[in-house]
Amino acid sequence: TKKKSKSIAKRDTKKTTNPTVNKIRSKKMLEQEKKKSKRRKFIRFLCLLFIILITLIIVFVSPIFGVKEIEIKNNHKIASKEIKNVSGIETNSNIFLLSKDNIINTILKSEPYVESVKITKKIPNKLVIEIVERTPSLQVRIDESTYAYINSQGYILEYSETKLEMPV
């Protein structure tokens, strides 16, 4: 075994003494290191991509992020239940898949008393809908028993047979 180790050592020293061989070896080693580095980066990228995909699947499919509670704030004239029904939000809908703009537009189009809507998503499963209501400032007599309530901007809020204490 001593002879073998001496001969290996002699071979190694012979190889390293030749400068052209050393250059070729170092180029090959550099190329191998570059390939290994590229492989490592690619594997890291694939692992990161896999983790991101799993996270997205969990977020969008998990019942943890299903809407469980809808809180309505600042509504006085319109009932909370009415706003919930009009909004079209179903319980257990994924909170990340809900479009705030669609919900706001739906509420604004269907409820004349609503002037503006702000929606806040409270993670993991709560929506807060803040309403600013219009208030009637004028009533117009339509016929013998029907009045139209109008706000200061000219929106007709509702028709009613009840006469309010406000200018006609």
C-alpha positions, 0 to 999 in steps of 0.5 A: 500500500505504501508503494501505491500511495507513493506512485499516486503522489508522484503521478499527481505531482507530475500532472500539476507541474505541466502548466498546459495540463493545469490550464486544461484541468482548471478550465474543465473544473470551472465548466463543471462548477458552472454546470453544478451552479446552474443545476443548483439554481434551477433546482432552487427555482423549481423548489421555490415555484413548487412552494408558491404553487402549493401556497396558492392552492391552499389560499384559493381552495382552503375553507379557512379563507371562506367568508363567514361574517359580513359586517355592515356599518353606518346603515340607518335607512337600509337593513343590513340583511338587504345590503347582504342580499343585494351584494350577492356575496355568498357565505364560504366564498373565497375572500381573495376571489371576491371583486370589491368593484363588482360588489360596490357597483351592484350595491350602488345600482340597486340601492338609491339610498346608498351614496358610497360603499367601502369594502374591507377584507379582514383576513381570514374570513370577514368582510366589512361593508361601510355605507354612506347613505343619502338623506332626503331633503325634499319631497315632490308630490307626484299625485294625490297620495304619492310623494317622491323623496329627493336628496340635495343632489337631485337623486330620487330616493323612493316613492311613498304614500307617507308625507314627511316633515320637509319642504314640498 
